[in-house]
Amino acid sequence: MTEIHDAVVVGGGIIAAAAAQHLTAAGYRTLLAERGDYGSGTSSRTSRLQHCGLSYFSPAGNSIAAFILNPRFGLSCMELTRRAMRGRAEFVKSSPERVRPLTFVVPLTPDNAIPVWKARLAFKMMEIFDAGRVPLDLRVLSASQARAYPGLQGLADLGRIRGAITFTEHQFIWPERIVIDTIMKARDQGLEALNYSPVTGVSRDGEGWRVTMQTPGGPCEVRTRAVVNCAGVWVDEITAMTGANTVKLNSGAKGTNIAVRLPERFRGIGFDTVTSTGMAFYLIPWGDLHYIGPWDTPATGTRENFRASGDEIDAILNEMSLLFPEIGLTRKDVLYSWAGARPRTAREGQILGSMEVMEHDLTHQGMPNFFVFTGGLLMTHRDAGRRLAAAVARRLKPSGAPQPIDYSVRLVPDGDRVSETSVMHVVQNEQARSLAGILRRRLPVGWEADLGLPQAGEAARIAAPLLGWSPAETATEIERFRKNTILNFNPAIPA
Ligand SMILES: Cc1cc2nc3c(=O)[nH]c(=O)nc-3n(C[C@H](O)[C@H](O)[C@H](O)COP(=O)(O)OP(=O)(O)OC[C@H]3O[C@@H](n4cnc5c(N)ncnc54)[C@H](O)[C@@H]3O)c2cc1C
């Protein structure tokens, strides 16, 4: 055990990355420890939406009465929407290389009964929240325009449609890379970041904490003034390591998506609606494919919650057949699928957790300078990082001087493909240690219909001498990548 850190951040997903970046920039001597690779948890299983926040208006039943009857809930929906719009404006302006605009359509059906004036009001409010002026491009279509709109052809009950709205949503092209960008930028400013280093113990140490990790080089203990627990759906496991008897803060929700090829008329058009049980449901363009979901069920951090089950795939197909009966999608049309356990803030009586996104300072529960983040989202990760850094600052002064934060993306030379230059760069400069880490998280390979399987051999050939893999270890790593791809994505391609 050596020096004392100001903060140890537990986890290496998007929230830990943002927390570590903001703490480091604020002058805190920070160490981040991730048990697997950075961005390999829930942050790699998302629907990739830099969502404008429109769906926060629907939990209240789209009714003004619901907002008036429960003003606290109404205000929290507004606050989530405000943060979504601010996060969208900030990210789209500062990191345009990592997002793309998409047109989304929302049908106005007799069943969802959204009046046009309410839709206009919601968009007006969102525009007011938009500090950076990234346009929403709201268009209201009449019933006859909606009936002629390509993305609505084949919609159940199209004849009864009252109209539609279209607007601009943004898609994170590559969330895993945003995690890597954020951690690497923070490393440039002095963050010490360890991947493949699970935290195995947290205990009190005088005024601060002692954190034990199992690093690739062996067990390691560090002392720190603060612990910032950003372990996603696993936050309660980390807090329990202290032996403290605190309340459960996380209640996860498993989300599942499927990838399919829809008829040509849908190309490039997104679709935003709700399931038959009232949950958000999207058809999201992905090149010439679409991914469809999410289907949500209660979750923990077990491996089963990071794989789509047959029942969940069928549930999505069933929703699709209710929406677009003529398309007739079956399991044979599913090119691949994925699932993840989204962290949610625990609330009694809410089985899928609440939508609240919040930092918790456990100082008053006998755990001084121990912070936990719950419900963190990709789309508002910078806000999460700022709030955690501010929570730490309310308790502790940084030991170093602040530096300006750098949100620009980190480009990999020749980084849009597998090549000697790109693979060498990510191994030597970005702590890549596995084929999945090289292909899916640091290079944009592995989310197309072939799931990156054809590129695995070439990437392994280049990485082997850099990572000291023998020919037998190289073959094992290629086989591991293939098996994990089949296990986690249920591909319909010959593998
Ligand atoms: C299907 C689905 C769709 C989604 N769609 C969207 C979307 O469109 N837009 C959006 O903004 N959000 C979306 N989300 C939510 C979003 O993905 C998550 O909320 C976000 O990625 C959570 O990030 P995180 O850093 O909290 O968790 P994670 O990314 O899971 O990071 C936590 C990390 O902690 C690590 N860890 C656990 N235990 C230890 C330990 N003992 N030691 C060290 N490290 C440890 C884990 O390995 C993990 O990497 C979606 C989620 C799902 C499941």
The ligand as an SDF file (V2000), in Angstrom:
LIG
                    3D

 53 58  0  0  0  0  0  0  0  0999 V2000
  -31.4510   -2.3610  -23.3640 C   0  0  0  0  0  0  0  0  0  0  0  0
  -30.9780   -1.0460  -22.8060 C   0  0  0  0  0  0  0  0  0  0  0  0
  -31.1640    0.1020  -23.5400 C   0  0  0  0  0  0  0  0  0  0  0  0
  -30.7070    1.3180  -23.0640 C   0  0  0  0  0  0  0  0  0  0  0  0
  -30.8260    2.4160  -23.8510 N   0  0  0  0  0  0  0  0  0  0  0  0
  -30.3290    3.5900  -23.4510 C   0  0  0  0  0  0  0  0  0  0  0  0
  -30.3780    4.7020  -24.3130 C   0  0  0  0  0  0  0  0  0  0  0  0
  -30.8500    4.6040  -25.4390 O   0  0  0  0  0  0  0  0  0  0  0  0
  -29.8630    5.8790  -23.8610 N   0  0  0  0  0  0  0  0  0  0  0  0
  -29.3240    5.9990  -22.6130 C   0  0  0  0  0  0  0  0  0  0  0  0
  -28.9010    7.0830  -22.2690 O   0  0  0  0  0  0  0  0  0  0  0  0
  -29.2720    4.9490  -21.7730 N   0  0  0  0  0  0  0  0  0  0  0  0
  -29.7510    3.7510  -22.1680 C   0  0  0  0  0  0  0  0  0  0  0  0
  -29.6880    2.6710  -21.3530 N   0  0  0  0  0  0  0  0  0  0  0  0
  -29.1970    2.8570  -19.9940 C   0  0  0  0  0  0  0  0  0  0  0  0
  -27.6890    2.9230  -19.9550 C   0  0  0  0  0  0  0  0  0  0  0  0
  -27.0980    1.9570  -20.7570 O   0  0  0  0  0  0  0  0  0  0  0  0
  -27.1880    2.6680  -18.5580 C   0  0  0  0  0  0  0  0  0  0  0  0
  -28.0000    3.2930  -17.6600 O   0  0  0  0  0  0  0  0  0  0  0  0
  -25.7450    3.1250  -18.4060 C   0  0  0  0  0  0  0  0  0  0  0  0
  -24.9400    2.5160  -19.3940 O   0  0  0  0  0  0  0  0  0  0  0  0
  -25.2660    2.7850  -17.0260 C   0  0  0  0  0  0  0  0  0  0  0  0
  -23.8990    3.0710  -16.9380 O   0  0  0  0  0  0  0  0  0  0  0  0
  -23.1300    2.7070  -15.6320 P   0  0  0  0  0  0  0  0  0  0  0  0
  -21.7480    3.2330  -15.7820 O   0  0  0  0  0  0  0  0  0  0  0  0
  -23.9060    3.1340  -14.4410 O   0  0  0  0  0  0  0  0  0  0  0  0
  -23.1360    1.1020  -15.5770 O   0  0  0  0  0  0  0  0  0  0  0  0
  -22.1860    0.0530  -16.3080 P   0  0  0  0  0  0  0  0  0  0  0  0
  -21.8750    0.4270  -17.6950 O   0  0  0  0  0  0  0  0  0  0  0  0
  -22.7600   -1.2890  -16.0840 O   0  0  0  0  0  0  0  0  0  0  0  0
  -20.8490    0.1810  -15.4830 O   0  0  0  0  0  0  0  0  0  0  0  0
  -20.6990   -0.3580  -14.2020 C   0  0  0  0  0  0  0  0  0  0  0  0
  -19.3620   -1.0740  -14.1790 C   0  0  0  0  0  0  0  0  0  0  0  0
  -19.0590   -1.4760  -12.8510 O   0  0  0  0  0  0  0  0  0  0  0  0
  -18.2090   -2.5890  -12.9620 C   0  0  0  0  0  0  0  0  0  0  0  0
  -18.0990   -3.3160  -11.6990 N   0  0  0  0  0  0  0  0  0  0  0  0
  -19.0480   -4.0530  -11.0760 C   0  0  0  0  0  0  0  0  0  0  0  0
  -18.5300   -4.6010   -9.9600 N   0  0  0  0  0  0  0  0  0  0  0  0
  -17.2480   -4.1820   -9.8690 C   0  0  0  0  0  0  0  0  0  0  0  0
  -16.2010   -4.4330   -8.9420 C   0  0  0  0  0  0  0  0  0  0  0  0
  -16.3510   -5.2370   -7.8810 N   0  0  0  0  0  0  0  0  0  0  0  0
  -15.0020   -3.8480   -9.1600 N   0  0  0  0  0  0  0  0  0  0  0  0
  -14.8030   -3.0310  -10.2410 C   0  0  0  0  0  0  0  0  0  0  0  0
  -15.7700   -2.7880  -11.1480 N   0  0  0  0  0  0  0  0  0  0  0  0
  -16.9690   -3.3520  -10.9690 C   0  0  0  0  0  0  0  0  0  0  0  0
  -18.8770   -3.4140  -14.0600 C   0  0  0  0  0  0  0  0  0  0  0  0
  -17.9800   -4.3470  -14.6230 O   0  0  0  0  0  0  0  0  0  0  0  0
  -19.3410   -2.3360  -15.0320 C   0  0  0  0  0  0  0  0  0  0  0  0
  -18.4530   -2.1590  -16.1140 O   0  0  0  0  0  0  0  0  0  0  0  0
  -30.0920    1.4190  -21.8030 C   0  0  0  0  0  0  0  0  0  0  0  0
  -29.8940    0.2630  -21.0510 C   0  0  0  0  0  0  0  0  0  0  0  0
  -30.3260   -0.9640  -21.5410 C   0  0  0  0  0  0  0  0  0  0  0  0
  -30.0770   -2.1890  -20.7390 C   0  0  0  0  0  0  0  0  0  0  0  0
  1  2  1  0
  2  3  1  0
  2 52  2  0
  3  4  2  0
  4  5  1  0
  4 50  1  0
  5  6  2  0
  6  7  1  0
  6 13  1  0
  7  8  2  0
  7  9  1  0
  9 10  1  0
 10 11  2  0
 10 12  1  0
 12 13  2  0
 13 14  1  0
 14 15  1  0
 14 50  1  0
 15 16  1  0
 16 17  1  0
 16 18  1  0
 18 19  1  0
 18 20  1  0
 20 21  1  0
 20 22  1  0
 22 23  1  0
 23 24  1  0
 24 25  2  0
 24 26  1  0
 24 27  1  0
 27 28  1  0
 28 29  2  0
 28 30  1  0
 28 31  1  0
 31 32  1  0
 32 33  1  0
 33 34  1  0
 33 48  1  0
 34 35  1  0
 35 36  1  0
 35 46  1  0
 36 37  1  0
 36 45  1  0
 37 38  2  0
 38 39  1  0
 39 40  1  0
 39 45  2  0
 40 41  1  0
 40 42  2  0
 42 43  1  0
 43 44  2  0
 44 45  1  0
 46 47  1  0
 46 48  1  0
 48 49  1  0
 50 51  2  0
 51 52  1  0
 52 53  1  0
M  END
$$$$
